[in-house]
Amino acid sequence: YVPNVLKNLGKFEGYSYDILRHFDEDKSSVIFGPSASKEYMEASTATMNELTLAERSILYLMKSFDSNFSLDPVQLPSTCKIRDVAMSETHFLVATEEGCVYGWGDGQKGQLGFNMESTWKHFPSKIETIQRHNIINVCAGEGYSLFLNNYGVVLACGTSKNGCLGIESVTSLMTPRVIEKFSDTKIVQIACNKFHVLAL
């Protein structure tokens, strides 16, 4: 869908992309990426028949100010397949099909879960403190984050100032901790806003 967004941006028009019109008839004539002729592909170092196409995800970040904008890919691993994306006003979380989570943005309250006060992470980094969990759902709120694993266990980190971590303490958690209140309940989905959380 991103190529269609770029195509309809008026004077800021991006690349034109071939729609996969010949896909069923002749797979070798399908060009993925910026418009290019079949002759160009055959004259280059490889034809489409020789290339291995891998399924992957690309997350784009659109920034705009006044009449200017940019649409840039986020620097995630090239083989990454995204399962879930969450963001607050200050930080971002991405869960992959492999169960890993990448975080970036403001981490001053521990919401990135890196076990340190991080003023700002400019690029996505894998959250190693939850790597033994297979995370399937992520949420990002005002200074806190929630993670749901494939067993229905919810973990939380960041500030508990507004009670969003599900613990009675008002301190911050620098690494994700299991929410014990759900110990007898299997959660299947989590969602949050700035100051409240829902668990299904």
C-alpha positions in Angstrom: 0.0 0.0 0.0 2.9 2.4 0.6 3.6 2.7 -3.2 0.0 3.9 -3.7 0.5 6.5 -0.9 3.7 7.7 -2.6 2.0 7.8 -5.9 -0.8 10.1 -4.7 1.3 12.7 -2.9 1.0 15.4 -5.6 4.1 17.3 -6.3 6.0 15.1 -3.8 5.3 12.0 -6.0 7.5 9.1 -5.2 8.5 6.1 -7.3 6.0 4.4 -9.6 5.5 0.7 -9.0 4.3 -1.9 -11.4 1.0 -3.6 -10.3 1.5 -7.3 -10.4 -0.6 -7.6 -13.7 1.4 -10.3 -15.3 2.0 -12.4 -12.2 -0.1 -15.4 -13.2 1.0 -15.4 -16.8 4.7 -14.8 -16.6 6.4 -14.5 -13.2 9.6 -13.4 -14.9 8.1 -10.1 -16.1 7.0 -9.0 -12.6 9.3 -6.2 -11.3 9.3 -5.6 -7.6 10.4 -2.1 -6.6 10.9 1.0 -8.6 9.6 0.8 -12.2 12.1 -0.9 -14.4 11.8 -2.7 -17.7 12.3 -6.4 -18.2 15.3 -5.6 -20.5 17.0 -3.7 -17.7 16.6 -6.6 -15.3 18.0 -9.1 -17.8 21.0 -6.8 -18.6 21.8 -6.4 -14.9 23.7 -9.0 -12.8 20.6 -11.1 -12.2 17.1 -11.7 -13.6 14.1 -12.1 -11.4 14.2 -15.9 -12.0 17.6 -16.0 -10.3 16.5 -14.0 -7.3 15.1 -15.6 -4.1 12.2 -13.5 -2.8 11.8 -13.6 0.9 8.7 -12.6 2.7 9.4 -9.7 5.2 7.9 -6.6 6.7 8.9 -3.0 6.4 7.7 -0.4 8.9 7.5 3.2 7.6 7.6 6.3 9.7 5.8 9.3 8.2 6.9 12.7 9.5 5.2 15.9 8.5 5.6 19.6 9.3 3.6 22.2 7.5 3.6 21.1 3.8 6.8 19.1 4.1 6.9 15.4 4.9 9.0 12.3 4.6 8.2 8.6 4.6 11.2 6.6 5.7 11.7 2.9 6.5 12.5 2.1 10.2 15.8 0.3 10.6 14.7 -3.1 11.7 16.5 -6.3 10.7 16.1 -7.1 7.0 14.5 -10.5 7.7 12.0 -9.2 10.2 8.3 -10.1 10.0 6.2 -7.8 12.1 3.5 -9.2 14.3 2.4 -6.1 16.3 3.3 -2.4 16.6 2.6 0.0 19.4 3.5 3.6 20.1 2.9 6.3 22.6 3.8 10.0 22.3 7.4 9.2 23.3 8.3 5.6 22.4 7.8 2.7 20.0 7.5 -1.1 20.3 7.6 -3.7 17.6 6.9 -7.4 18.2 8.1 -9.8 15.5 6.8 -13.2 14.4 9.8 -14.8 16.1 8.6 -13.4 19.5 11.3 -10.7 19.8 10.6 -7.1 20.7 12.4 -4.0 19.5 12.0 -0.6 21.2 13.2 2.9 20.7 12.4 6.5 21.7 12.3 7.8 25.3 13.3 5.4 28.0 13.8 7.6 31.0 11.0 5.9 33.0 12.1 2.3 32.1 9.4 2.0 29.4 11.9 0.5 26.9 12.8 -2.4 29.3 16.5 -2.2 28.7 17.4 -2.3 32.5 18.9 1.1 32.4 17.7 4.7 32.3 18.0 5.5 28.7 17.4 9.1 27.8 16.7 8.4 24.1 17.2 5.4 21.8 17.3 6.8 18.2 17.2 3.4 16.5 15.3 0.2 17.3 17.1 -2.2 19.7 16.1 -5.7 20.7 14.8 -5.8 24.3 17.0 -8.6 25.6 15.4 -8.7 29.1 12.3 -10.5 27.6 14.1 -12.6 25.0 13.1 -15.9 26.7 9.4 -15.0 26.2 7.6 -15.4 22.9 5.8 -12.0 22.8 2.7 -11.8 20.6 1.2 -8.4 21.6 2.7 -5.1 22.8 1.2 -1.9 24.2 2.8 1.5 24.8 1.3 4.1 27.2 2.4 7.2 28.9 5.8 6.2 30.3 5.0 2.5 30.4 4.9 -0.7 28.2 3.1 -4.0 28.4 4.0 -7.3 26.7 1.8 -10.4 26.2 3.5 -13.7 25.6 2.1 -16.8 23.9 1.1 -18.4 27.2 -1.2 -15.5 28.1 1.3 -14.0 30.6 1.4 -10.2 30.8 4.6 -8.3 31.6 5.0 -4.6 32.4 7.7 -2.0 32.8 8.1 1.7 33.1 6.3 4.0 35.6 3.5 2.8 37.8 2.5 6.4 38.7 -1.0 6.0 37.2 -1.5 2.3 38.2 -1.0 1.0 34.7 1.5 -1.7 35.6 -0.9 -3.6 37.8 1.3 -3.4 40.9 0.7 -1.5 44.1 4.1 0.1 44.2 4.5 3.6 42.7 8.1 3.0 41.7 9.3 2.5 38.1 10.3 -0.9 36.7 13.4 -0.8 34.5 12.8 -4.3 33.2 9.5 -6.1 32.4 8.0 -7.9 35.3 5.1 -10.4 35.3 1.8 -9.0 36.5 1.0 -11.4 39.3 -2.7 -10.5 39.5 -3.2 -12.5 36.3 -1.5 -15.6 37.6 -4.7 -17.7 37.4 -6.0 -16.1 34.2 -4.9 -16.6 30.6 -4.9 -13.2 28.8 -5.4 -13.3 25.0 -5.1 -9.6 24.2 -4.0 -6.3 25.8 -4.6 -2.7 24.9 -3.9 0.6 26.5 -4.3 4.3 26.2 -2.2 7.0 27.9 -3.5 6.3 31.4 -5.5 3.0 31.4 -5.1 -0.6 30.4 -7.5 -3.3 29.2 -6.8 -7.1 29.2 -9.1 -9.6 27.5 
